[in-house]
């Protein structure tokens, strides 16, 4: 299928803000680690691809490159495996012979890989500025304060924390320490069912939309069973009665990519493309999920399009790099982006070919850059939460 501006939206004009959103510039006042020691290759360097190939060949089995589905094509080309965050972390753990795990994703993903791999392996994130806005919406201090609020309300003892994989190691550790589990977008329902066997309520971190959609769409809860805890308001902006009456206490967090899709996006694409099937990620807003034809994780979306009939029409509500890649892989189907505007994951987009080349060439030279390390105590409790998820039926 030919990519058009109508299908994917028009790229932002090259203002400083637009370049930042596309991962081409930095904001030192708000980002961590945007500077690379040594020289970062220029994006215009015509030898970048060959340099990446040469460095990877020199490292051989000592390096294992992971590429998240939302990465740029130029990076995916060099990935040994692709997948979602948890699949990639497990793939890394299954390669103990690799000294270096180069994670082309974002910070919380690299943390998970460090937790699941051996102490003999080092996890490298090519750009430390590749964070996750959703993960950053729940800090350890905020969640500890929330637990104090639940304790004062007399419900902490019957509340089980369930944290989305898209969370920091600190939040995973909090979850493990308080008897909870981690979930992915694929197994959120199983995780919640397990949690309700352990207690009466769930504190769902940090993505409100995945929690709400799973509880209401998949488990038959009502919207009234859910309350939204806002960490920026006293006691989360909730009364003691609201907390006691709720079954699902949702953290006020969201994905900046999936959260932008709207009901108007769905209505617009249906008007433009008669017979289109709307397929969205469960991190989208509840009204978008309710209006869609199909809802599922990134892996679900990929498998659904692989199995789709030739000539079928699809509007996909997830990150743009993946949608473009799927459209190229299935020229016999019409696959369009759900929204008219550009919707890259700006922090994921920070991992580009220059950063990957810099990281690989640093390893060749004997320097290990941007190592992601989770401290032993945090790792202990975070792994306990991850192990509970792995034990889910």
URTA-V380076 format. One record per residue. RES is the residue in three letters. SS is DSSP state (H for helix, E for strand, C for the rest). PHI is phi as a letter, one per 30 degrees, with the letter a starting at -180 (NA if undefined). Layout:
res;ss;phi
RES;SS;PHI
RES;SS;PHI
//
This chain:
res;ss;phi
UNK;C;NA
UNK;C;d
UNK;C;d
UNK;C;b
UNK;H;d
UNK;H;d
UNK;H;d
UNK;H;c
UNK;C;j
UNK;C;c
UNK;C;e
UNK;C;e
UNK;C;d
UNK;C;d
UNK;C;d
UNK;H;e
UNK;H;d
UNK;H;d
UNK;H;d
UNK;H;d
UNK;H;d
UNK;C;d
UNK;C;i
UNK;C;c
UNK;C;b
UNK;C;b
UNK;C;b
UNK;C;e
UNK;C;d
UNK;C;b
UNK;C;c
UNK;C;c
UNK;C;i
UNK;C;d
UNK;C;c
UNK;C;c
UNK;C;d
UNK;C;i
UNK;C;c
UNK;C;d
UNK;C;e
UNK;C;d
UNK;C;d
UNK;C;d
UNK;C;d
UNK;C;d
UNK;C;c
UNK;H;e
UNK;H;d
UNK;H;d
UNK;H;d
UNK;H;d
UNK;H;d
UNK;H;d
UNK;H;d
UNK;H;d
UNK;H;d
UNK;H;d
UNK;H;d
UNK;H;h
UNK;H;d
UNK;H;d
UNK;E;b
UNK;E;b
UNK;E;c
UNK;E;c
UNK;E;b
UNK;E;d
UNK;C;e
UNK;C;d
UNK;C;d
UNK;C;d
UNK;H;e
UNK;H;d
UNK;H;d
UNK;H;e
UNK;C;e
UNK;C;c
UNK;C;d
UNK;C;d
UNK;E;b
UNK;E;b
UNK;E;l
UNK;C;d
UNK;H;d
UNK;H;d
UNK;H;e
UNK;H;d
UNK;H;d
UNK;H;d
UNK;H;d
UNK;H;d
UNK;H;d
UNK;C;d
UNK;C;b
UNK;C;d
UNK;C;d
UNK;C;d
UNK;C;d
UNK;E;b
UNK;E;c
UNK;E;c
UNK;E;c
UNK;E;c
UNK;C;a
UNK;C;b
UNK;H;e
UNK;H;d
UNK;H;d
UNK;H;d
UNK;H;d
UNK;H;d
UNK;H;d
UNK;H;d
UNK;H;d
UNK;H;c
UNK;C;c
UNK;C;d
UNK;C;d
UNK;C;d
UNK;C;c
UNK;E;c
UNK;E;c
UNK;E;c
UNK;C;c
UNK;C;e
UNK;C;b
UNK;C;d
UNK;C;d
UNK;C;d
UNK;C;c
UNK;C;b
UNK;H;d
UNK;H;d
UNK;H;e
UNK;H;d
UNK;C;d
UNK;C;b
UNK;C;c
UNK;H;e
UNK;H;d
UNK;H;d
UNK;H;d
UNK;H;d
UNK;H;d
UNK;H;d
UNK;H;d
UNK;H;d
UNK;H;d
UNK;H;d
UNK;H;d
UNK;H;d
UNK;C;d
UNK;C;i
UNK;C;b
UNK;H;d
UNK;H;d
UNK;H;c
UNK;E;c
UNK;E;c
UNK;E;d
UNK;E;b
UNK;E;c
UNK;E;d
UNK;C;e
UNK;C;d
UNK;C;b
UNK;C;d
UNK;H;d
UNK;H;d
UNK;H;d
UNK;H;d
UNK;H;d
UNK;H;e
UNK;H;d
UNK;H;d
UNK;H;d
UNK;C;c
UNK;C;i
UNK;C;c
UNK;E;b
UNK;E;c
UNK;E;b
UNK;C;c
UNK;C;d
UNK;C;d
UNK;C;c
UNK;H;e
UNK;H;d
UNK;H;d
UNK;H;d
UNK;H;d
UNK;H;d
UNK;H;d
UNK;H;d
UNK;H;d
UNK;H;d
UNK;H;c
UNK;C;a
UNK;C;c
UNK;E;b
UNK;E;b
UNK;E;c
UNK;E;c
UNK;E;b
UNK;C;c
UNK;C;c
UNK;H;d
UNK;H;d
UNK;H;d
UNK;H;d
UNK;H;d
UNK;H;d
UNK;H;d
UNK;H;d
UNK;H;d
UNK;H;d
UNK;H;c
UNK;C;c
UNK;C;i
UNK;C;d
UNK;C;c
UNK;H;d
UNK;H;d
UNK;H;d
UNK;E;c
UNK;E;b
UNK;E;c
UNK;E;c
UNK;C;c
UNK;C;d
UNK;C;c
UNK;C;c
UNK;H;e
UNK;H;h
UNK;H;i
UNK;H;i
UNK;C;b
UNK;C;d
UNK;H;e
UNK;H;d
UNK;H;d
UNK;H;d
UNK;H;d
UNK;H;d
UNK;C;d
UNK;C;c
UNK;E;b
UNK;E;c
UNK;E;c
UNK;E;d
UNK;C;d
UNK;C;b
UNK;C;a
UNK;C;d
UNK;C;d
UNK;C;d
UNK;H;d
UNK;H;d
UNK;H;d
UNK;C;d
UNK;C;b
UNK;H;d
UNK;H;d
UNK;H;d
UNK;H;d
UNK;H;d
UNK;H;d
UNK;H;d
UNK;H;d
UNK;H;d
UNK;H;d
UNK;C;b
UNK;C;e
UNK;C;i
UNK;C;d
UNK;E;c
UNK;E;c
UNK;E;b
UNK;E;b
UNK;C;d
UNK;C;d
UNK;C;d
UNK;C;d
UNK;C;d
UNK;H;d
UNK;H;d
UNK;H;d
UNK;H;d
UNK;H;d
UNK;H;d
UNK;C;d
UNK;C;d
UNK;E;b
UNK;E;b
UNK;C;a
UNK;C;d
UNK;H;e
UNK;H;d
UNK;H;d
UNK;H;d
UNK;H;d
UNK;H;d
UNK;H;d
UNK;H;d
UNK;H;d
UNK;H;d
UNK;C;d
UNK;C;d
UNK;C;e
UNK;C;i
UNK;C;d
UNK;E;c
UNK;E;b
UNK;E;c
UNK;E;c
UNK;E;c
UNK;C;a
UNK;C;d
UNK;H;d
UNK;H;e
UNK;H;d
UNK;H;d
UNK;H;d
UNK;H;d
UNK;H;d
UNK;H;d
UNK;H;d
UNK;H;d
UNK;C;b
UNK;C;d
UNK;C;d
UNK;C;b
UNK;E;c
UNK;E;b
UNK;E;b
UNK;E;d
UNK;C;d
UNK;C;c
UNK;C;d
UNK;C;c
UNK;C;d
UNK;C;b
UNK;C;d
UNK;C;d
UNK;C;d
UNK;C;d
UNK;H;d
UNK;H;d
UNK;H;d
UNK;C;d
UNK;C;c
UNK;H;d
UNK;H;e
UNK;H;d
UNK;H;d
UNK;H;d
UNK;H;e
UNK;H;d
UNK;H;d
UNK;H;d
UNK;H;d
UNK;H;d
UNK;H;e
UNK;C;d
UNK;C;j
UNK;C;c
UNK;C;c
UNK;C;d
UNK;C;h
UNK;E;d
UNK;C;c
UNK;C;b
UNK;C;c
UNK;C;d
UNK;H;e
UNK;H;d
UNK;H;d
UNK;H;d
UNK;H;e
UNK;H;d
UNK;H;d
UNK;H;d
UNK;H;d
UNK;H;d
UNK;H;d
UNK;H;d
UNK;H;d
UNK;H;d
UNK;H;d
UNK;C;d
UNK;C;d
UNK;C;d
//
